[in-house]
Amino acid sequence: MTSEELKSKVEEALEEIRPFLQSDGGDIALIGIEEDKLVKVRLEGTCVGCSVNQMTLKSGVEMTIKKHAPQIEQVVNVE
């Protein structure tokens, strides 16, 4: 899989998650993908100071991204 295909898969995963975040007044943006293993995202809106955002990131976002792109090992939030 090329880097472009990987980015496309990650974007697909984020599109799947986005409605849930937006329903709570938040959003998520893809910042970048490093070494085809690490995805950097930025939580936005109400997700920024939310106490459950780390849980959301790990259980929801990371799981969904790995479903679309199994080679991804970690998803991190960058401020």
Backbone as CSV, one residue per row, in Angstrom:
resi,resn,N_x,N_y,N_z,CA_x,CA_y,CA_z,C_x,C_y,C_z
1,MET,0.842,-1.180,0.000,0.000,0.000,0.000,0.891,1.248,0.000
2,THR,0.603,2.171,-0.900,1.394,3.407,-0.968,0.990,4.351,0.171
3,SER,1.786,5.375,0.376,1.471,6.365,1.413,0.154,7.068,1.114
4,GLU,-0.110,7.319,-0.166,-1.377,7.970,-0.553,-2.567,7.062,-0.247
5,GLU,-2.423,5.768,-0.552,-3.506,4.819,-0.268,-3.740,4.726,1.238
6,LEU,-2.655,4.725,2.000,-2.762,4.654,3.451,-3.488,5.889,3.991
7,LYS,-3.090,7.055,3.487,-3.739,8.300,3.913,-5.240,8.251,3.590
8,SER,-5.567,7.724,2.439,-6.961,7.600,2.025,-7.734,6.678,2.976
9,LYS,-7.128,5.575,3.362,-7.762,4.641,4.302,-7.984,5.291,5.666
10,VAL,-6.984,6.055,6.132,-7.099,6.739,7.422,-8.206,7.796,7.348
11,GLU,-8.270,8.525,6.240,-9.328,9.528,6.057,-10.702,8.860,6.068
12,GLU,-10.804,7.688,5.425,-12.059,6.922,5.433,-12.475,6.604,6.866
13,ALA,-11.523,6.162,7.661,-11.797,5.817,9.055,-12.274,7.049,9.822
14,LEU,-11.614,8.191,9.592,-12.005,9.423,10.284,-13.406,9.864,9.875
15,GLU,-13.757,9.654,8.607,-15.110,9.998,8.143,-16.154,9.150,8.869
16,GLU,-15.783,7.917,9.178,-16.683,7.014,9.895,-16.904,7.493,11.341
17,ILE,-15.859,8.062,11.932,-15.897,8.499,13.332,-16.495,9.895,13.490
18,ARG,-16.241,10.739,12.510,-16.594,12.165,12.579,-18.025,12.448,13.033
19,PRO,-19.053,11.758,12.518,-20.428,12.079,12.949,-20.641,11.933,14.454
20,PHE,-19.973,10.973,15.074,-20.113,10.773,16.521,-19.494,11.936,17.286
21,LEU,-18.326,12.388,16.819,-17.654,13.512,17.467,-18.448,14.796,17.244
22,GLN,-18.955,14.985,16.030,-19.688,16.202,15.707,-21.007,16.285,16.465
23,SER,-21.603,15.133,16.762,-22.860,15.151,17.512,-22.651,15.684,18.928
24,ASP,-21.401,15.652,19.405,-21.072,16.200,20.724,-20.379,17.559,20.615
25,GLY,-20.373,18.142,19.417,-19.766,19.452,19.224,-18.276,19.425,18.977
26,GLY,-17.736,18.262,18.656,-16.293,18.144,18.421,-15.997,17.771,16.982
27,ASP,-14.750,17.505,16.715,-14.318,17.063,15.393,-12.902,16.502,15.515
28,ILE,-12.389,15.996,14.400,-11.033,15.440,14.388,-10.392,15.770,13.056
29,ALA,-9.102,16.092,13.086,-8.368,16.406,11.861,-7.131,15.529,11.779
30,LEU,-6.843,15.052,10.579,-5.624,14.275,10.349,-4.460,15.246,10.193
31,ILE,-3.452,15.105,11.029,-2.272,15.961,10.960,-1.199,15.306,10.097
32,GLY,-1.014,14.019,10.264,-0.024,13.342,9.441,0.131,11.885,9.809
33,ILE,0.893,11.180,8.976,1.186,9.767,9.212,2.701,9.616,9.118
34,GLU,3.308,9.066,10.168,4.762,8.902,10.181,5.137,7.439,10.028
35,GLU,6.065,7.180,9.114,6.612,5.846,8.877,5.535,4.793,8.626
36,ASP,4.390,5.234,8.124,3.249,4.349,7.835,2.788,3.545,9.058
37,LYS,3.102,4.046,10.264,2.730,3.314,11.479,2.053,4.198,12.522
38,LEU,2.405,5.478,12.536,1.921,6.387,13.575,1.032,7.455,12.950
39,VAL,-0.212,7.511,13.395,-1.144,8.521,12.896,-1.243,9.639,13.923
40,LYS,-1.089,10.876,13.445,-1.240,12.042,14.313,-2.535,12.751,13.942
41,VAL,-3.357,12.956,14.951,-4.634,13.644,14.751,-4.733,14.799,15.734
42,ARG,-5.669,15.697,15.469,-5.951,16.754,16.428,-7.440,16.741,16.705
43,LEU,-7.776,16.552,17.977,-9.164,16.639,18.389,-9.532,18.109,18.457
44,GLU,-10.744,18.438,18.003,-11.161,19.833,17.907,-12.506,20.053,18.574
45,GLY,-12.845,21.322,18.752,-14.131,21.682,19.334,-14.233,21.229,20.780
46,THR,-15.373,20.682,21.152,-15.570,20.263,22.537,-14.686,19.088,22.920
47,CYS,-14.094,18.414,21.939,-13.211,17.273,22.234,-11.900,17.725,22.877
48,VAL,-11.538,19.012,22.710,-10.244,19.488,23.169,-10.045,19.314,24.676
49,GLY,-10.941,19.810,25.489,-10.737,19.718,26.930,-11.498,18.577,27.574
50,CYS,-12.040,17.704,26.761,-12.926,16.651,27.271,-12.137,15.582,28.026
51,SER,-12.644,15.214,29.180,-11.939,14.234,30.012,-11.934,12.837,29.401
52,VAL,-12.867,12.554,28.507,-12.894,11.210,27.913,-12.177,11.157,26.567
53,ASN,-11.512,12.259,26.171,-10.940,12.239,24.826,-9.831,11.207,24.649
54,GLN,-9.043,10.923,25.683,-8.014,9.887,25.544,-8.651,8.510,25.368
55,MET,-9.737,8.272,26.072,-10.455,7.014,25.919,-11.075,6.941,24.519
56,THR,-11.672,8.042,24.082,-12.258,8.102,22.737,-11.192,7.838,21.697
57,LEU,-10.030,8.450,21.888,-8.941,8.308,20.939,-8.508,6.850,20.834
58,LYS,-8.309,6.196,21.970,-7.828,4.811,21.956,-8.905,3.833,21.505
59,SER,-10.078,3.894,22.142,-11.079,2.864,21.849,-11.787,3.112,20.521
60,GLY,-12.148,4.358,20.258,-12.904,4.630,19.038,-12.035,4.888,17.829
61,VAL,-11.221,5.910,17.926,-10.451,6.364,16.775,-9.392,5.345,16.361
62,GLU,-8.560,4.920,17.299,-7.481,3.980,16.963,-8.047,2.665,16.443
63,MET,-9.086,2.171,17.089,-9.683,0.898,16.662,-10.240,1.009,15.238
64,THR,-10.914,2.113,14.952,-11.499,2.290,13.619,-10.416,2.446,12.553
65,ILE,-9.379,3.214,12.867,-8.287,3.382,11.909,-7.602,2.047,11.640
66,LYS,-7.364,1.257,12.687,-6.710,-0.052,12.505,-7.576,-1.005,11.684
67,LYS,-8.884,-0.843,11.779,-9.794,-1.681,10.983,-9.603,-1.368,9.493
68,HIS,-9.414,-0.095,9.164,-9.221,0.324,7.777,-7.783,0.146,7.309
69,ALA,-6.827,0.323,8.229,-5.400,0.264,7.882,-4.661,-0.501,8.983
70,PRO,-4.661,-1.822,8.903,-4.107,-2.663,9.977,-2.637,-2.418,10.307
71,GLN,-1.867,-1.837,9.387,-0.453,-1.615,9.669,-0.219,-0.457,10.634
72,ILE,-1.235,0.344,10.892,-1.093,1.446,11.848,-0.939,0.858,13.248
73,GLU,0.081,1.333,13.965,0.352,0.804,15.296,-0.155,1.711,16.400
74,GLN,-0.209,3.025,16.143,-0.591,3.941,17.214,-1.223,5.198,16.623
75,VAL,-2.166,5.757,17.388,-2.782,7.034,17.045,-2.560,7.967,18.211
76,VAL,-2.017,9.153,17.937,-1.775,10.117,19.004,-2.457,11.443,18.670
77,ASN,-2.860,12.138,19.721,-3.455,13.462,19.582,-2.357,14.508,19.751
78,VAL,-2.269,15.435,18.816,-1.315,16.536,18.950,-2.100,17.816,19.151
79,GLU,-1.619,18.640,20.058,-2.339,19.882,20.386,-1.972,20.974,19.421
